[in-house]
Amino acid sequence: VLSPKQDKPIPVYLPVDNMFHLIDSIKTDTLLGLRNCAIVETLYSCGLRVSELEGLNLSDVDFSRCLIRVTGKGNRERILPIGEKALAAIKAYRERLDRESGKSFNKRRPEEKTALFLNKNKRRLTVRSIARIVKKTAIESGIALSVSPHAMRHSFATHMLDSGADLRAVQEFLGHKSLSTTQKYTHVSIDKLMEAYDKAHPRK
């Protein structure tokens, strides 16, 4: 006997205004503040998995062409556009990091030279640490929802689709092998569909 197919839960996401408020609320007067801002900006700008953000190296960021190289599931690599605000946040963080390091680039540990985002001990940030940072920034901004890196990814996909992005383009951004995986994000845009229907259909 086959059990009824369970619907996948609708992904949690933040409305655009809440997302902007979260980012704008991050204090950037310290090195860690600049780092946290760069992390949140990058997650939202590119819709990355938290493991993909963890694995980013400085050499993966092409500042001149506004591109980022991401290694996803199955070690599959993809090249994605990255927004100017995210790039500016990364640049500000890395410049402050260089100023505060107290030693020349060549004298730093290998991981310190390669990893894009570092912890206080100049080691690559872990998935758990990134999740903690995202949750903390959301709490400090006053957002009641429990925000995770995955919620940032859901928000990216939802906002892109709501703004008219092609489903296959969003699939490429998210690194999904199957289009059906990306289609779950169309369900959270039902309010937009209802709004369009109410405005456009002649016989409601």
MDAnalysis code that builds the backbone (N, CA, C; Angstrom):
import MDAnalysis as mda
import numpy as np

u = mda.Universe.empty(612, n_residues=204, atom_resindex=np.repeat(np.arange(204), 3), trajectory=True)
u.add_TopologyAttr("name", ["N", "CA", "C"] * 204)
u.add_TopologyAttr("resid", np.arange(1, 205))
u.add_TopologyAttr("resname", ["VAL", "LEU", "SER", "PRO", "LYS", "GLN", "ASP", "LYS", "PRO", "ILE", "PRO", "VAL", "TYR", "LEU", "PRO", "VAL", "ASP", "ASN", "MET", "PHE", "HIS", "LEU", "ILE", "ASP", "SER", "ILE", "LYS", "THR", "ASP", "THR", "LEU", "LEU", "GLY", "LEU", "ARG", "ASN", "CYS", "ALA", "ILE", "VAL", "GLU", "THR", "LEU", "TYR", "SER", "CYS", "GLY", "LEU", "ARG", "VAL", "SER", "GLU", "LEU", "GLU", "GLY", "LEU", "ASN", "LEU", "SER", "ASP", "VAL", "ASP", "PHE", "SER", "ARG", "CYS", "LEU", "ILE", "ARG", "VAL", "THR", "GLY", "LYS", "GLY", "ASN", "ARG", "GLU", "ARG", "ILE", "LEU", "PRO", "ILE", "GLY", "GLU", "LYS", "ALA", "LEU", "ALA", "ALA", "ILE", "LYS", "ALA", "TYR", "ARG", "GLU", "ARG", "LEU", "ASP", "ARG", "GLU", "SER", "GLY", "LYS", "SER", "PHE", "ASN", "LYS", "ARG", "ARG", "PRO", "GLU", "GLU", "LYS", "THR", "ALA", "LEU", "PHE", "LEU", "ASN", "LYS", "ASN", "LYS", "ARG", "ARG", "LEU", "THR", "VAL", "ARG", "SER", "ILE", "ALA", "ARG", "ILE", "VAL", "LYS", "LYS", "THR", "ALA", "ILE", "GLU", "SER", "GLY", "ILE", "ALA", "LEU", "SER", "VAL", "SER", "PRO", "HIS", "ALA", "MET", "ARG", "HIS", "SER", "PHE", "ALA", "THR", "HIS", "MET", "LEU", "ASP", "SER", "GLY", "ALA", "ASP", "LEU", "ARG", "ALA", "VAL", "GLN", "GLU", "PHE", "LEU", "GLY", "HIS", "LYS", "SER", "LEU", "SER", "THR", "THR", "GLN", "LYS", "TYR", "THR", "HIS", "VAL", "SER", "ILE", "ASP", "LYS", "LEU", "MET", "GLU", "ALA", "TYR", "ASP", "LYS", "ALA", "HIS", "PRO", "ARG", "LYS"])
u.atoms.positions = np.array([
    [0.851, -1.183, 0.000],
    [0.000, 0.000, 0.000],
    [0.888, 1.235, 0.000],
    [0.646, 2.113, -0.942],
    [1.425, 3.337, -1.019],
    [0.841, 4.387, -0.095],
    [1.690, 4.992, 0.678],
    [1.216, 6.069, 1.550],
    [1.038, 7.330, 0.722],
    [0.117, 8.206, 1.153],
    [-0.099, 9.446, 0.402],
    [1.190, 10.246, 0.310],
    [1.389, 10.834, -0.871],
    [2.592, 11.643, -1.069],
    [2.497, 12.915, -0.238],
    [3.533, 13.157, 0.541],
    [3.546, 14.342, 1.393],
    [4.056, 15.541, 0.601],
    [3.319, 16.640, 0.664],
    [3.780, 17.859, 0.019],
    [5.004, 18.388, 0.745],
    [5.951, 18.885, -0.044],
    [7.123, 19.501, 0.569],
    [6.702, 20.815, 1.214],
    [7.239, 21.107, 2.400],
    [6.860, 22.359, 3.054],
    [7.282, 23.560, 2.222],
    [6.442, 24.600, 2.251],
    [6.777, 25.831, 1.539],
    [7.986, 26.469, 2.207],
    [9.001, 26.826, 1.433],
    [10.216, 27.387, 2.035],
    [9.952, 28.690, 2.782],
    [10.666, 28.870, 3.885],
    [10.588, 30.119, 4.642],
    [11.430, 31.162, 3.921],
    [10.886, 32.362, 3.789],
    [11.648, 33.434, 3.156],
    [11.263, 34.768, 3.781],
    [12.113, 35.765, 3.566],
    [11.853, 37.107, 4.075],
    [11.308, 37.983, 2.960],
    [10.307, 38.811, 3.244],
    [9.891, 39.810, 2.262],
    [11.052, 40.748, 1.942],
    [10.997, 41.395, 0.790],
    [12.097, 42.256, 0.347],
    [12.421, 43.332, 1.377],
    [11.396, 43.989, 1.908],
    [11.631, 45.065, 2.886],
    [12.369, 44.544, 4.115],
    [11.977, 43.375, 4.589],
    [12.645, 42.784, 5.756],
    [14.098, 42.432, 5.451],
    [14.333, 41.931, 4.240],
    [15.697, 41.577, 3.857],
    [16.586, 42.816, 3.812],
    [16.080, 43.881, 3.209],
    [16.848, 45.124, 3.148],
    [17.099, 45.671, 4.551],
    [16.083, 45.598, 5.396],
    [16.222, 46.086, 6.774],
    [17.286, 45.285, 7.522],
    [17.278, 43.969, 7.341],
    [18.270, 43.114, 8.004],
    [19.686, 43.530, 7.605],
    [19.896, 43.681, 6.304],
    [21.236, 44.030, 5.812],
    [21.649, 45.420, 6.284],
    [20.732, 46.378, 6.164],
    [21.055, 47.764, 6.527],
    [21.264, 47.942, 8.028],
    [20.777, 46.994, 8.829],
    [20.909, 47.091, 10.288],
    [22.269, 46.610, 10.799],
    [23.034, 45.939, 9.956],
    [24.326, 45.394, 10.397],
    [25.320, 46.529, 10.612],
    [25.876, 46.596, 11.805],
    [26.858, 47.638, 12.115],
    [28.208, 47.251, 11.502],
    [28.784, 48.184, 10.757],
    [30.020, 47.880, 10.024],
    [31.202, 48.725, 10.505],
    [31.201, 49.056, 11.798],
    [32.302, 49.859, 12.334],
    [33.434, 48.995, 12.892],
    [33.298, 47.677, 12.817],
    [34.356, 46.760, 13.266],
    [34.662, 45.765, 12.152],
    [35.778, 45.058, 12.295],
    [36.148, 44.043, 11.306],
    [35.092, 42.947, 11.224],
    [34.616, 42.477, 12.390],
    [33.613, 41.409, 12.395],
    [32.290, 41.890, 11.810],
    [31.951, 43.146, 12.063],
    [30.737, 43.708, 11.484],
    [30.819, 43.760, 9.966],
    [31.970, 44.177, 9.454],
    [32.182, 44.204, 8.004],
    [32.114, 42.797, 7.417],
    [32.703, 41.840, 8.135],
    [32.653, 40.447, 7.671],
    [31.225, 39.929, 7.633],
    [30.479, 40.169, 8.703],
    [29.106, 39.676, 8.775],
    [28.234, 40.294, 7.692],
    [28.443, 41.580, 7.430],
    [27.704, 42.254, 6.367],
    [28.037, 41.625, 5.017],
    [29.308, 41.355, 4.779],
    [29.730, 40.746, 3.513],
    [29.139, 39.348, 3.345],
    [29.052, 38.602, 4.434],
    [28.470, 37.254, 4.389],
    [26.998, 37.314, 3.998],
    [26.241, 38.157, 4.677],
    [24.803, 38.259, 4.409],
    [24.558, 38.795, 3.000],
    [25.315, 39.810, 2.601],
    [25.175, 40.370, 1.253],
    [25.449, 39.300, 0.190],
    [26.473, 38.491, 0.405],
    [26.846, 37.475, -0.580],
    [25.805, 36.361, -0.650],
    [25.322, 35.919, 0.501],
    [24.278, 34.888, 0.518],
    [23.044, 35.349, -0.247],
    [22.632, 36.586, -0.005],
    [21.417, 37.090, -0.645],
    [21.660, 37.446, -2.112],
    [22.842, 37.945, -2.424],
    [23.140, 38.355, -3.794],
    [23.181, 37.174, -4.759],
    [23.671, 36.028, -4.279],
    [23.911, 34.886, -5.168],
    [23.059, 33.659, -4.873],
    [22.334, 33.643, -3.751],
    [21.503, 32.490, -3.421],
    [22.301, 31.237, -3.121],
    [23.452, 31.411, -2.494],
    [24.354, 30.279, -2.256],
    [23.875, 29.359, -1.139],
    [24.246, 28.091, -1.241],
    [24.142, 27.189, -0.098],
    [25.200, 27.612, 0.918],
    [24.943, 27.342, 2.190],
    [25.899, 27.744, 3.223],
    [27.237, 27.029, 3.031],
    [27.202, 25.788, 2.563],
    [28.451, 25.053, 2.315],
    [29.242, 25.680, 1.170],
    [28.533, 26.258, 0.211],
    [29.206, 26.927, -0.905],
    [29.882, 28.210, -0.443],
    [29.215, 28.924, 0.445],
    [29.819, 30.136, 0.999],
    [31.045, 29.780, 1.831],
    [30.926, 28.718, 2.615],
    [32.050, 28.268, 3.442],
    [33.285, 27.993, 2.584],
    [33.086, 27.410, 1.417],
    [34.198, 27.006, 0.565],
    [34.780, 28.102, -0.309],
    [34.199, 29.300, -0.269],
    [34.695, 30.374, -1.139],
    [36.118, 30.791, -0.779],
    [36.923, 30.976, -1.805],
    [38.266, 31.514, -1.654],
    [38.327, 32.917, -2.244],
    [39.305, 33.668, -1.815],
    [39.482, 35.024, -2.332],
    [39.655, 35.004, -3.849],
    [40.329, 33.977, -4.354],
    [40.563, 33.866, -5.795],
    [39.298, 33.554, -6.591],
    [38.210, 33.185, -5.899],
    [36.946, 32.890, -6.576],
    [36.167, 34.151, -6.941],
    [36.579, 35.283, -6.419],
    [35.855, 36.536, -6.649],
    [36.561, 37.343, -7.730],
    [35.830, 37.620, -8.814],
    [36.354, 38.454, -9.901],
    [35.734, 39.841, -9.754],
    [36.460, 40.732, -9.089],
    [35.925, 42.055, -8.784],
    [35.702, 42.888, -10.047],
    [36.540, 42.728, -11.034],
    [36.442, 43.561, -12.240],
    [35.244, 43.187, -13.108],
    [34.892, 41.905, -13.136],
    [33.776, 41.460, -13.986],
    [32.504, 41.156, -13.197],
    [32.543, 41.376, -11.881],
    [31.368, 41.134, -11.018],
    [30.876, 39.687, -11.135],
    [31.817, 38.754, -10.980],
    [31.503, 37.332, -11.060],
    [32.089, 36.606, -9.859],
    [31.485, 35.454, -9.542],
    [31.989, 34.634, -8.445],
    [31.950, 33.168, -8.876],
    [33.004, 32.435, -8.552],
    [33.079, 31.007, -8.885],
    [32.665, 30.201, -7.666],
    [31.687, 29.326, -7.865],
    [31.104, 28.564, -6.754],
    [31.247, 27.073, -7.026],
    [31.650, 26.330, -6.011],
    [31.712, 24.868, -6.114],
    [30.555, 24.286, -5.319],
    [29.628, 23.647, -6.026],
    [28.410, 23.158, -5.398],
    [28.423, 21.665, -5.139],
    [27.223, 21.090, -5.041],
    [27.083, 19.655, -4.777],
    [27.732, 18.847, -5.899],
    [28.332, 17.720, -5.521],
    [28.992, 16.875, -6.505],
    [30.218, 17.519, -7.102],
    [30.742, 18.524, -6.397],
    [31.944, 19.238, -6.857],
    [31.726, 19.938, -8.198],
    [30.449, 20.239, -8.496],
    [30.137, 20.935, -9.744],
    [30.402, 22.430, -9.576],
    [31.073, 22.987, -10.550],
    [31.454, 24.398, -10.493],
    [30.522, 25.236, -11.366],
    [30.162, 26.408, -10.886],
    [29.389, 27.327, -11.705],
    [29.890, 28.758, -11.474],
    [29.752, 29.576, -12.503],
    [30.144, 30.981, -12.437],
    [28.876, 31.816, -12.375],
    [28.773, 32.668, -11.363],
    [27.554, 33.447, -11.149],
    [27.853, 34.940, -11.089],
    [26.895, 35.761, -11.528],
    [27.014, 37.199, -11.279],
    [26.886, 37.468, -9.782],
    [27.553, 38.508, -9.330],
    [27.408, 38.938, -7.936],
    [27.171, 40.441, -7.941],
    [26.240, 40.892, -7.117],
    [25.853, 42.296, -7.108],
    [26.947, 43.232, -6.616],
    [26.842, 44.482, -7.032],
    [27.847, 45.483, -6.657],
    [27.885, 45.723, -5.151],
    [26.725, 45.672, -4.504],
    [26.702, 45.901, -3.052],
    [27.431, 44.780, -2.310],
    [27.246, 43.552, -2.764],
    [27.948, 42.424, -2.145],
    [29.450, 42.530, -2.386],
    [29.834, 42.901, -3.597],
    [31.257, 43.065, -3.906],
    [31.885, 44.169, -3.065],
    [31.153, 45.273, -2.922],
    [31.665, 46.387, -2.109],
    [31.837, 45.959, -0.655],
    [30.897, 45.145, -0.159],
    [30.980, 44.659, 1.226],
    [32.181, 43.729, 1.404],
    [32.412, 42.852, 0.431],
    [33.576, 41.954, 0.488],
    [34.869, 42.759, 0.458],
    [34.913, 43.742, -0.430],
    [36.121, 44.564, -0.569],
    [36.420, 45.325, 0.715],
    [35.372, 45.906, 1.319],
    [35.557, 46.659, 2.567],
    [36.067, 45.747, 3.680],
    [35.519, 44.533, 3.748],
    [35.951, 43.566, 4.761],
    [37.404, 43.158, 4.557],
    [37.763, 42.820, 3.322],
    [39.124, 42.353, 3.063],
    [40.155, 43.465, 3.252],
    [39.799, 44.687, 2.905],
    [40.724, 45.809, 3.099],
    [40.968, 46.056, 4.584],
    [39.902, 45.982, 5.387],
    [40.041, 46.152, 6.842],
    [40.851, 44.993, 7.426],
    [40.606, 43.790, 6.932],
    [41.342, 42.609, 7.389],
    [42.839, 42.768, 7.109],
    [43.161, 43.253, 5.924],
    [44.571, 43.463, 5.566],
    [45.229, 44.490, 6.479],
    [44.498, 45.558, 6.785],
    [45.051, 46.615, 7.643],
    [45.294, 46.116, 9.059],
    [44.402, 45.255, 9.553],
    [44.486, 44.814, 10.943],
    [45.322, 43.545, 11.139],
    [45.755, 42.933, 10.058],
    [46.483, 41.661, 10.188],
    [47.853, 41.837, 10.827],
    [48.483, 42.969, 10.596],
    [49.779, 43.235, 11.217],
    [50.946, 42.505, 10.588],
    [50.708, 41.821, 9.474],
    [51.818, 41.155, 8.788],
    [51.541, 41.129, 7.292],
    [52.598, 41.013, 6.515],
    [52.447, 41.031, 5.063],
    [51.690, 39.791, 4.592],
    [51.093, 39.896, 3.422],
    [50.280, 38.810, 2.878],
    [51.077, 37.511, 2.778],
    [52.326, 37.595, 2.340],
    [53.153, 36.395, 2.132],
    [53.499, 35.669, 3.428],
    [53.422, 36.371, 4.557],
    [53.782, 35.770, 5.840],
    [52.583, 35.153, 6.570],
    [51.423, 35.232, 5.974],
    [50.234, 34.663, 6.609],
    [50.144, 33.161, 6.347],
    [49.362, 32.465, 7.201],
    [49.148, 31.029, 7.017],
    [48.427, 30.780, 5.693],
    [48.617, 29.600, 5.096],
    [47.968, 29.309, 3.809],
    [46.457, 29.553, 3.824],
    [45.781, 29.061, 4.869],
    [44.329, 29.231, 4.946],
    [43.951, 30.698, 5.066],
    [44.773, 31.452, 5.758],
    [44.523, 32.876, 5.950],
    [44.621, 33.630, 4.625],
    [45.436, 33.098, 3.725],
    [45.619, 33.744, 2.424],
    [44.555, 33.323, 1.410],
    [44.010, 32.114, 1.573],
    [43.093, 31.596, 0.551],
    [41.619, 31.810, 0.883],
    [41.202, 31.495, 2.113],
    [39.781, 31.544, 2.478],
    [39.234, 32.965, 2.398],
    [38.022, 33.104, 1.883],
    [37.418, 34.435, 1.752],
    [36.958, 34.969, 3.097],
    [36.279, 34.137, 3.876],
    [35.743, 34.572, 5.167],
    [36.439, 33.826, 6.308],
    [36.970, 34.596, 7.258],
    [37.761, 34.026, 8.350],
    [37.114, 34.286, 9.706],
    [37.411, 33.398, 10.672],
    [36.966, 33.638, 12.041],
    [38.002, 34.484, 12.786],
    [37.787, 34.665, 14.081],
    [38.692, 35.513, 14.870],
    [40.115, 34.973, 14.893],
    [40.250, 33.655, 14.742],
    [41.570, 33.023, 14.767],
    [42.195, 32.906, 13.377],
    [41.602, 33.613, 12.432],
    [42.099, 33.627, 11.045],
    [42.030, 32.247, 10.392],
    [40.995, 31.493, 10.760],
    [40.712, 30.208, 10.126],
    [39.441, 30.355, 9.291],
    [39.263, 29.451, 8.330],
    [38.061, 29.483, 7.499],
    [36.818, 29.293, 8.366],
    [35.814, 30.118, 8.153],
    [34.558, 29.985, 8.892],
    [33.879, 28.661, 8.552],
    [33.277, 28.032, 9.542],
    [32.555, 26.778, 9.329],
    [31.092, 27.060, 9.013],
    [30.403, 26.033, 8.515],
    [28.972, 26.134, 8.224],
    [28.202, 26.551, 9.471],
    [28.538, 25.940, 10.596],
    [27.844, 26.250, 11.851],
    [28.051, 27.706, 12.261],
    [29.269, 28.194, 12.097],
    [29.561, 29.583, 12.458],
    [28.807, 30.556, 11.565],
    [28.727, 30.249, 10.280],
    [27.999, 31.112, 9.344],
    [26.525, 31.157, 9.716],
    [25.949, 30.000, 10.048],
    [24.540, 29.950, 10.457],
    [24.307, 30.787, 11.706],
    [25.247, 30.729, 12.646],
    [25.140, 31.521, 13.876],
    [25.171, 33.014, 13.559],
    [26.050, 33.402, 12.656],
    [26.187, 34.810, 12.282],
    [24.896, 35.328, 11.654],
    [24.323, 34.550, 10.745],
    [23.081, 34.962, 10.078],
    [21.946, 35.097, 11.087],
    [21.814, 34.113, 11.964],
    [20.757, 34.156, 12.983],
    [20.933, 35.363, 13.896],
    [22.176, 35.640, 14.288],
    [22.473, 36.751, 15.191],
    [22.154, 38.098, 14.543],
    [22.519, 38.260, 13.280],
    [22.247, 39.530, 12.603],
    [20.742, 39.766, 12.468],
    [19.999, 38.686, 12.236],
    [18.542, 38.819, 12.121],
    [17.921, 39.227, 13.453],
    [18.371, 38.598, 14.532],
    [17.861, 38.937, 15.870],
    [18.172, 40.387, 16.201],
    [19.398, 40.808, 15.919],
    [19.807, 42.180, 16.232],
    [19.058, 43.214, 15.395],
    [18.568, 42.799, 14.234],
    [17.807, 43.725, 13.386],
    [16.351, 43.840, 13.826],
    [15.932, 42.949, 14.754],
    [14.565, 42.995, 15.256],
    [13.592, 42.113, 14.502],
    [14.085, 41.288, 13.590],
    [13.212, 40.391, 12.830],
    [12.837, 39.194, 13.705],
    [11.544, 38.924, 13.784],
    [11.049, 37.888, 14.695],
    [11.315, 36.478, 14.170],
    [11.351, 36.319, 12.848],
    [11.572, 34.993, 12.274],
    [12.956, 34.459, 12.620],
    [13.062, 33.136, 12.705],
    [14.370, 32.505, 12.882],
    [15.000, 32.388, 11.496],
    [15.972, 33.227, 11.221],
    [16.551, 33.319, 9.876],
    [17.825, 32.478, 9.790],
    [17.884, 31.648, 8.774],
    [19.044, 30.790, 8.531],
    [19.631, 31.125, 7.163],
    [20.837, 30.637, 6.862],
    [21.366, 30.818, 5.510],
    [20.434, 30.246, 4.440],
    [19.738, 29.150, 4.779],
    [18.806, 28.548, 3.820],
    [17.626, 29.481, 3.553],
    [17.192, 30.209, 4.580],
    [16.120, 31.190, 4.389],
    [16.586, 32.324, 3.477],
    [17.876, 32.676, 3.563],
    [18.430, 33.688, 2.666],
    [18.376, 33.185, 1.220],
    [18.694, 31.924, 1.041],
    [18.655, 31.301, -0.292],
    [17.228, 31.261, -0.834],
    [16.283, 30.902, 0.040],
    [14.875, 30.896, -0.354],
    [14.419, 32.303, -0.730],
    [14.862, 33.284, 0.037],
    [14.478, 34.675, -0.230],
    [15.009, 35.117, -1.584],
    [16.256, 34.782, -1.868],
    [16.852, 35.106, -3.169],
    [15.989, 34.551, -4.302],
    [15.666, 33.256, -4.230],
    [14.910, 32.605, -5.300],
    [13.521, 33.211, -5.451],
    [12.861, 33.443, -4.333],
    [11.509, 33.998, -4.359],
    [11.499, 35.402, -4.942],
    [12.424, 36.239, -4.510],
    [12.464, 37.624, -4.994],
    [12.818, 37.679, -6.479],
    [13.699, 36.797, -6.920],
    [14.050, 36.746, -8.344],
    [12.830, 36.363, -9.185],
    [12.111, 35.331, -8.754],
    [10.932, 34.884, -9.498],
    [9.825, 35.927, -9.462],
    [9.633, 36.557, -8.315],
    [8.617, 37.601, -8.197],
    [8.901, 38.778, -9.124],
    [10.186, 39.004, -9.399],
    [10.578, 40.131, -10.255],
    [10.661, 39.739, -11.727],
    [10.241, 38.517, -12.034],
    [10.140, 38.113, -13.433],
    [11.298, 37.307, -13.975],
    [12.202, 36.845, -13.113],
    [13.337, 36.044, -13.588],
    [12.846, 34.711, -14.149],
    [13.511, 34.240, -15.179],
    [13.184, 32.960, -15.792],
    [13.497, 31.819, -14.823],
    [12.614, 30.835, -14.779],
    [12.774, 29.722, -13.839],
    [14.086, 28.973, -14.079],
    [14.456, 28.814, -15.340],
    [15.698, 28.090, -15.637],
    [16.934, 28.893, -15.236],
    [16.837, 30.215, -15.301],
    [17.954, 31.049, -14.839],
    [18.130, 30.900, -13.334],
    [17.012, 30.881, -12.611],
    [17.067, 30.698, -11.159],
    [17.605, 29.307, -10.832],
    [17.219, 28.316, -11.628],
    [17.758, 26.960, -11.452],
    [19.279, 26.970, -11.545],
    [19.811, 27.692, -12.521],
    [21.264, 27.770, -12.708],
    [21.924, 28.470, -11.524],
    [21.308, 29.554, -11.057],
    [21.834, 30.263, -9.892],
    [21.930, 29.329, -8.692],
    [20.864, 28.582, -8.450],
    [20.790, 27.737, -7.258],
    [21.598, 26.451, -7.388],
    [22.002, 26.110, -8.602],
    [22.781, 24.890, -8.799],
    [21.949, 23.633, -8.691],
    [20.657, 23.719, -9.052],
    [19.780, 22.550, -9.016],
    [19.965, 21.716, -10.282],
    [20.095, 20.411, -10.137],
    [20.182, 19.533, -11.304],
    [18.825, 19.417, -11.989],
    [17.765, 19.411, -11.184],
    [16.415, 19.226, -11.713],
    [15.602, 20.513, -11.599],
    [14.881, 20.832, -12.663],
    [14.032, 22.023, -12.642],
    [12.916, 21.888, -11.617],
    [12.478, 20.648, -11.359],
    [11.391, 20.431, -10.398],
    [11.785, 20.878, -8.996],
    [13.079, 20.796, -8.686],
    [13.551, 21.267, -7.378],
    [13.380, 22.772, -7.264],
    [13.633, 23.474, -8.350],
    [13.499, 24.935, -8.359],
    [12.034, 25.349, -8.322],
    [11.160, 24.521, -8.891],
    [9.751, 24.884, -9.004],
    [9.053, 25.040, -7.659],
    [9.635, 24.470, -6.598],
    [8.993, 24.621, -5.283],
    [8.926, 26.086, -4.874],
    [9.838, 26.898, -5.419],
    [9.852, 28.317, -5.064],
    [8.717, 29.087, -5.729],
    [8.101, 28.501, -6.762],
    [6.974, 29.187, -7.394],
    [5.755, 29.174, -6.483],
    [5.680, 28.222, -5.565],
    [4.524, 28.129, -4.670],
    [4.461, 29.306, -3.707],
    [5.615, 29.810, -3.296],
    [5.604, 30.898, -2.327],
    [5.242, 32.219, -2.980],
    [5.109, 32.228, -4.314],
    [4.763, 33.455, -5.025],
    [3.274, 33.510, -5.362],
    [2.470, 32.691, -4.701],
    [1.039, 32.626, -4.995],
    [0.348, 33.966, -4.772],
    [0.804, 34.738, -3.787],
    [0.200, 36.052, -3.544],
    [0.376, 36.960, -4.752],
    [1.540, 36.876, -5.386],
    [1.797, 37.679, -6.581],
    [0.877, 37.255, -7.724],
    [0.657, 35.947, -7.841],
    [-0.243, 35.444, -8.874],
    [-1.670, 35.934, -8.648],
    [-2.114, 35.885, -7.400],
    [-3.460, 36.349, -7.070],
    [-3.607, 37.838, -7.367],
    [-2.565, 38.587, -7.035],
    [-2.589, 40.028, -7.285],
    [-2.689, 40.311, -8.785],
    [-1.902, 39.585, -9.577],
    [-1.923, 39.762, -11.031],
    [-3.280, 39.354, -11.604],
    [-3.844, 38.273, -11.069],
    [-5.149, 37.790, -11.530],
    [-6.234, 38.828, -11.263],
    [-6.242, 39.351, -10.043],
    [-7.258, 40.334, -9.663],
    [-7.176, 41.596, -10.513],
    [-5.962, 41.963, -10.898],
    [-5.784, 43.183, -11.690],
    [-6.129, 42.977, -13.165],
    [-5.845, 41.782, -13.684],
    [-5.876, 41.600, -15.136],
    [-7.080, 40.832, -15.684],
    [-7.638, 39.912, -14.905],
    [-8.688, 39.069, -15.479],
    [-10.007, 39.842, -15.580],
    [-10.637, 39.823, -16.776],
    [-11.859, 40.620, -16.965],
    [-13.095, 40.051, -16.270],
    [-13.076, 38.764, -15.972],
    [-14.263, 38.143, -15.361],
    [-13.824, 37.306, -14.171],
    [-13.840, 37.929, -13.016],
    [-13.367, 37.250, -11.806],
    [-14.521, 36.535, -11.128],
])
